[in-house]
């Protein structure tokens, strides 16, 4: 950063001499020195103030820069790049600090995005499976029946709308399924996608399916079944058991150190939840925590 000024007593023109300001400390020194320089009698305090004000504005502008073009550089690479560009030390230090902060924020945000994507993809698997099933039924040649097609299309519309909402929760609201379910106080803690459909919407769709003429030996579609793919059920159940066993070990240790009724009750509840895990149906939704298994017990 530099300031140029003219040497004559005539009104200021484009200056020829350069005065380099490397840190904020030199800012006031420059202003005071300038007023006493013989070559600067024409510069009034007002002009000095203007120069000082320009520098402050420039510094503020530097502070607001995002430095996206430095984001992929390592600290050593950034240091070398700034040296090659002969960046003033005060600006270089600010750039290094800002880039380091932004890189940390970006890393955290990327990790958050991966976590949200994984959680929602897994949570939406049963919904996606149901959508594929309904779409296949609509493509089947036996779907010319008006009542059947109307019911399936209405059901598919509900499924598509729910999928769009869930994607919005993931990408826009940046919330996990558990967080959204808690905010909305969904039934069953929002364990399954069917818990996210309002009762009045379910009633309307079910009414349409009830109007379909039944054919002998024809498979009857039941909307809003609380089912999950067996592979997903097994993965979620194994993960829940592992977490619950760790929690049980901690609870038993606390009970052993300082026994009381509350700690004993907690150990009993966790053990009961583990027993319930062993009798879950292969297609039954798995809650996020053991508390969802024995509510009310």
Buried (B, 14 or more C-beta within 10 A) or exposed (E): BEBEBBEEEEEEEEEEEEBEBEEEEBBEEBBEEBEEEEEBEBBEEEBBEEBBEEBEEEBEEBEEEEBEEBEEBEEEEBBEBBEEEEBBEBBBEBBBEBBEEBBEEEEEEEEEEEEBEEBBEEBBBBBBBBBEBBEEBBEEEEBEEEEBBBBBBBBBEBBBEBBEEBEEBBEEEEBBBBBBBEEEEBEBBBBBBBBBBEEEBBEEBBEBBEEBEEEEEEEEBEBBEBBBBEEBBEEBBEEBBEEBEEBBEEBBEBBEEEEEEEBEEBBEBBBEBBEBBEEBEEBBBBBBEBEBBBEEE
